[in-house]
């Protein structure tokens, strides 16, 4: 896997590690614990040093936080610690989050206002404000957050969408419908960064849903007189087990967040010009778990529909 990561990086792609997911109760009890875990992640996957680095000398390009349960506190301390550790190296690390669309997000919302994120992959599915509820769809709210409240006023906002009918409990829309949302965002919102799909293999198996959306995005950009998107295919990752924390980590400093897998997204051509990094962000690996519908009392999800309880955290790539 280390060699695969290096191959992607040699082709100008950013490879990031996603933390969290749709199951389990996770979180930190203090800023100190969050900072300790950030240092462990830094040493094991990013620019630090450790005898238990899963990918050896390979250095990943950043992190994604898909926090959908547990306690919401202290994530800003985690992100700020990563930024502090990265600062002396001169290397830019790409840090993202995947909030649910109800604003503010119940789990990562506070951190989004207290730490610098490069992008947010808003999950516009399994919620009342999803793509399948046009009257409640709230990209405008997230655009306003990006420009007025976000710690990083240059943060990019992605439209998160299911890659197929079976990829989420609800919220899947056709490629043409998603394309209309994209065109609207391209013409109205300067914070628009692109499209995230959960997940890569679902989109690939769904008659290359990813390419259909990307082609539509490029056509829309050209019609609006915007820079054309770079078109590249998205291959379906081989099924694999989640990356877990090595046993060598002491129980006293055991990470409070499961380290799991990643998935895929498509970048807006405007975002490629606006952002300093033009590399593609590639998933480390895609893992699919069975979908188990159930009624939820999660304050951040729809109350009147069944939602996926055990989704693996999804994330992403830019082109």
C-alpha positions as CSV (number, residue, x, y, z in Angstrom):
1,X,0.0,0.0,0.0
2,X,2.9,2.4,0.7
3,X,4.1,1.9,-2.9
4,X,0.5,2.6,-4.2
5,X,0.5,5.9,-2.2
6,X,3.8,6.9,-3.6
7,X,2.6,6.2,-7.1
8,X,-0.4,8.4,-6.6
9,X,1.7,11.2,-5.1
10,X,4.1,11.0,-8.0
11,X,1.2,11.8,-10.3
12,X,0.4,14.9,-8.4
13,X,-2.3,13.5,-6.2
14,X,-2.7,14.3,-2.5
15,X,-3.4,11.2,-0.3
16,X,-5.1,11.9,3.0
17,X,-6.2,9.9,6.0
18,X,-9.8,10.1,7.1
19,X,-10.7,9.8,10.8
20,X,-14.0,9.0,12.4
21,X,-17.0,7.5,10.6
22,X,-20.7,6.9,11.1
23,X,-20.4,4.4,14.0
24,X,-19.1,4.4,17.5
25,X,-18.9,7.0,20.2
26,X,-15.7,9.0,19.7
27,X,-14.1,12.2,21.0
28,X,-11.7,13.8,23.3
29,X,-12.0,14.6,27.0
30,X,-9.6,17.5,26.9
31,X,-7.4,19.7,24.7
32,X,-4.4,17.9,26.0
33,X,-5.7,14.5,24.9
34,X,-6.6,15.9,21.5
35,X,-3.1,17.3,21.1
36,X,-1.5,14.1,22.2
37,X,-3.5,12.1,19.6
38,X,-2.6,14.7,16.9
39,X,1.0,14.2,17.7
40,X,0.6,10.4,17.4
41,X,-1.1,10.8,14.0
42,X,1.6,13.3,13.0
43,X,4.3,10.8,13.9
44,X,2.6,7.7,12.4
45,X,1.2,9.1,9.1
46,X,2.5,12.6,8.4
47,X,5.8,14.4,8.9
48,X,6.9,13.0,12.2
49,X,8.8,9.8,13.1
50,X,7.8,6.6,14.8
51,X,8.8,3.0,14.9
52,X,5.1,2.1,14.2
53,X,4.5,4.0,10.9
54,X,2.1,1.8,8.9
55,X,3.5,3.1,5.6
56,X,7.1,3.4,6.6
57,X,8.8,6.6,5.2
58,X,5.7,7.5,3.1
59,X,4.3,10.8,4.3
60,X,0.6,11.4,3.7
61,X,-0.7,14.8,2.6
62,X,-3.3,15.6,5.2
63,X,-6.3,14.5,7.2
64,X,-10.1,14.5,6.9
65,X,-12.4,14.6,10.0
66,X,-15.7,12.7,9.5
67,X,-17.1,13.1,13.0
68,X,-20.6,11.9,13.2
69,X,-20.9,10.8,16.9
70,X,-19.5,11.2,20.4
71,X,-18.5,14.5,21.9
72,X,-17.9,17.6,19.8
73,X,-15.3,19.3,22.0
74,X,-11.5,19.7,21.5
75,X,-11.3,19.0,17.8
76,X,-10.0,22.5,17.2
77,X,-7.1,21.7,19.5
78,X,-6.4,18.5,17.4
79,X,-6.3,20.5,14.1
80,X,-4.3,23.3,15.6
81,X,-1.7,20.9,16.9
82,X,-1.3,19.3,13.4
83,X,-0.9,22.8,12.0
84,X,1.7,23.7,14.6
85,X,3.7,20.5,14.0
86,X,3.6,21.2,10.2
87,X,4.6,24.8,10.3
88,X,8.4,24.3,10.7
89,X,8.5,21.8,7.9
90,X,7.5,24.1,5.1
91,X,5.1,21.5,3.7
92,X,1.4,22.4,3.4
93,X,-0.9,19.7,4.8
94,X,-4.5,19.5,3.5
95,X,-7.1,19.3,6.3
96,X,-10.8,18.8,5.6
97,X,-14.0,17.9,7.4
98,X,-17.2,16.2,6.4
99,X,-20.1,17.8,8.3
100,X,-23.7,16.9,7.9
101,X,-25.7,19.6,6.1
102,X,-27.8,20.8,9.1
103,X,-26.1,24.0,10.2
104,X,-24.3,24.2,12.5
105,X,-23.0,20.7,12.5
106,X,-23.5,19.1,15.9
107,X,-20.1,17.4,16.1
108,X,-17.5,19.3,14.1
109,X,-19.2,22.7,13.8
110,X,-17.4,24.4,16.7
111,X,-14.0,23.3,15.4
112,X,-14.8,24.6,11.9
113,X,-14.9,28.1,13.5
114,X,-11.8,27.7,15.6
115,X,-9.3,26.0,13.4
116,X,-8.2,26.3,9.8
117,X,-9.8,23.8,7.4
118,X,-9.0,23.8,3.7
119,X,-12.3,22.3,2.6
120,X,-15.6,20.9,4.0
121,X,-17.3,18.0,2.2
122,X,-20.9,18.7,3.3
123,X,-23.0,15.6,3.4
124,X,-26.2,16.7,1.6
125,X,-27.8,13.3,2.1
126,X,-29.5,11.4,5.0
127,X,-30.8,14.7,6.1
128,X,-33.8,17.0,5.7
129,X,-31.5,19.5,3.8
130,X,-30.3,16.9,1.3
131,X,-30.3,17.0,-2.4
132,X,-33.6,15.2,-2.5
133,X,-35.3,18.0,-0.7
134,X,-34.8,21.1,-3.0
135,X,-36.8,23.5,-0.8
136,X,-34.6,22.8,2.2
137,X,-31.3,22.3,0.4
138,X,-28.9,24.8,2.1
139,X,-25.7,25.3,0.2
140,X,-26.3,29.0,0.6
141,X,-26.0,28.7,4.3
142,X,-22.7,26.9,4.1
143,X,-21.4,29.5,1.6
144,X,-22.3,32.2,4.0
145,X,-20.6,30.3,6.8
146,X,-17.4,30.0,4.7
147,X,-17.3,33.8,4.0
148,X,-18.4,35.2,7.4
149,X,-17.8,32.7,10.2
150,X,-15.2,30.1,9.1
151,X,-11.8,30.5,10.7
152,X,-10.4,30.2,7.1
153,X,-12.3,32.6,4.9
154,X,-10.8,30.8,1.8
155,X,-12.3,27.4,2.8
156,X,-13.9,25.6,-0.1
157,X,-17.4,24.0,0.2
158,X,-18.1,20.7,-1.6
159,X,-21.5,19.2,-2.4
160,X,-21.5,15.8,-0.8
161,X,-23.7,13.3,-2.7
162,X,-24.3,9.5,-2.7
163,X,-22.6,7.7,-5.6
164,X,-25.5,5.4,-6.1
165,X,-29.0,4.6,-4.9
166,X,-27.6,2.1,-2.4
167,X,-24.7,4.2,-1.1
168,X,-26.9,6.1,1.5
169,X,-30.2,5.9,3.2
170,X,-31.6,8.7,1.2
171,X,-30.4,11.7,-0.8
172,X,-29.4,10.0,-4.1
173,X,-30.2,12.1,-7.2
174,X,-29.5,11.4,-10.9
175,X,-26.4,12.8,-12.5
176,X,-28.4,15.3,-14.4
177,X,-30.1,16.6,-11.2
178,X,-26.8,16.8,-9.4
179,X,-25.4,18.6,-12.4
180,X,-28.1,21.3,-12.0
181,X,-27.0,21.8,-8.4
182,X,-23.4,22.1,-9.5
183,X,-24.2,24.6,-12.2
184,X,-26.2,26.7,-9.7
185,X,-23.3,26.6,-7.2
186,X,-20.8,27.5,-9.9
187,X,-22.8,30.6,-10.9
188,X,-23.7,31.8,-7.4
189,X,-21.1,30.8,-4.8
190,X,-17.4,31.6,-4.9
191,X,-16.8,29.1,-2.0
192,X,-17.9,26.2,-4.2
193,X,-15.1,23.7,-4.4
194,X,-16.6,20.7,-6.2
195,X,-18.5,17.5,-5.6
196,X,-17.8,14.7,-3.0
197,X,-19.2,11.3,-3.7
198,X,-19.8,8.6,-1.1
199,X,-18.3,6.4,-2.2
200,X,-15.8,5.8,-5.0
201,X,-16.7,2.2,-5.8
202,X,-20.5,3.0,-5.7
203,X,-20.0,5.8,-8.2
204,X,-17.8,3.7,-10.4
205,X,-20.3,0.8,-10.4
206,X,-23.2,3.1,-11.1
207,X,-22.5,3.5,-14.8
208,X,-19.5,5.8,-14.0
209,X,-21.7,8.3,-12.2
210,X,-18.5,10.2,-11.3
211,X,-17.6,10.8,-14.9
212,X,-21.1,11.9,-15.8
213,X,-21.1,14.5,-13.1
214,X,-17.6,15.6,-13.9
215,X,-18.4,16.0,-17.6
216,X,-21.5,18.0,-16.7
217,X,-19.4,20.2,-14.3
218,X,-17.0,20.9,-17.1
219,X,-19.7,21.8,-19.6
220,X,-21.3,24.1,-17.1
221,X,-18.0,25.8,-16.4
222,X,-17.4,26.4,-20.1
223,X,-20.9,27.8,-20.5
224,X,-20.3,30.2,-17.7
225,X,-16.9,31.2,-19.1
226,X,-15.0,29.6,-16.3
227,X,-11.8,27.5,-16.6
228,X,-12.5,24.0,-17.8
229,X,-12.0,21.1,-15.4
230,X,-9.3,18.6,-15.9
231,X,-11.0,15.3,-16.7
232,X,-9.5,12.1,-15.2
233,X,-11.0,8.8,-14.5
234,X,-11.7,7.5,-11.0
235,X,-10.7,3.8,-10.5
236,X,-12.6,1.7,-8.1
237,X,-10.3,0.8,-5.1
238,X,-10.0,-2.8,-4.2
239,X,-12.0,-3.8,-1.0
240,X,-9.8,-3.8,2.0
241,X,-10.0,-3.8,5.8
242,X,-9.9,-0.4,7.6
243,X,-6.6,0.9,8.8
244,X,-6.5,0.5,12.5
245,X,-4.3,1.9,15.2
246,X,-1.1,-0.2,15.8
247,X,-1.1,-2.1,19.0
248,X,2.2,-0.5,19.9
249,X,0.4,2.7,21.0
250,X,0.2,2.7,24.8
251,X,-3.2,2.4,26.5
252,X,-2.5,5.7,28.3
253,X,-2.4,7.5,25.0
254,X,-4.9,5.4,23.1
255,X,-6.4,7.4,20.2
256,X,-10.1,8.4,20.9
257,X,-11.0,8.3,17.2
258,X,-11.0,5.2,15.0
259,X,-8.7,5.5,12.0
260,X,-10.6,4.3,9.0
261,X,-10.8,4.7,5.3
262,X,-11.4,7.3,2.6
263,X,-13.4,7.8,-0.6
264,X,-13.8,10.2,-3.5
265,X,-14.8,13.7,-4.8
266,X,-14.6,15.9,-7.9
267,X,-13.3,19.4,-7.8
268,X,-14.8,22.5,-9.3
269,X,-12.6,24.0,-12.0
270,X,-12.9,27.4,-10.3
271,X,-11.6,25.9,-7.1
272,X,-8.6,24.5,-8.9
273,X,-7.6,28.0,-9.9
274,X,-8.6,29.6,-6.6
275,X,-6.7,27.2,-4.4
276,X,-2.9,27.2,-4.1
277,X,-2.7,23.4,-4.5
278,X,-3.9,22.0,-7.8
279,X,-3.1,18.4,-6.9
280,X,-5.8,15.7,-6.7
281,X,-6.8,14.3,-3.3
282,X,-7.0,10.6,-3.5
283,X,-8.6,8.1,-1.1
284,X,-6.2,5.8,0.7
285,X,-8.7,3.1,0.5
286,X,-12.5,2.5,0.2
287,X,-14.4,0.2,2.6
288,X,-18.0,-0.5,2.2
289,X,-20.1,-1.8,5.2
290,X,-23.6,-3.1,5.1
291,X,-26.3,-0.5,5.3
292,X,-28.5,-0.8,8.4
293,X,-31.5,1.5,8.4
294,X,-32.8,2.6,11.7
295,X,-34.6,5.5,13.4
296,X,-32.2,7.8,15.0
297,X,-32.2,10.5,17.7
298,X,-29.0,12.0,16.3
299,X,-29.6,15.8,16.6
300,X,-27.8,16.3,13.3
301,X,-29.8,14.0,11.1
302,X,-33.3,13.9,9.8
303,X,-35.9,12.9,12.4
304,X,-38.5,11.5,10.0
305,X,-36.4,9.1,7.9
306,X,-34.3,6.0,8.2
307,X,-30.6,6.7,7.9
308,X,-27.4,4.8,7.6
309,X,-26.1,4.0,11.1
310,X,-22.9,2.4,10.1
311,X,-21.4,4.2,7.3
312,X,-17.6,4.3,7.1
313,X,-16.3,7.8,6.9
314,X,-16.1,8.8,3.3
315,X,-13.5,11.0,1.6
316,X,-12.1,12.4,-1.2
317,X,-10.1,13.6,-4.2
318,X,-9.7,16.8,-6.1
319,X,-8.8,17.2,-9.7
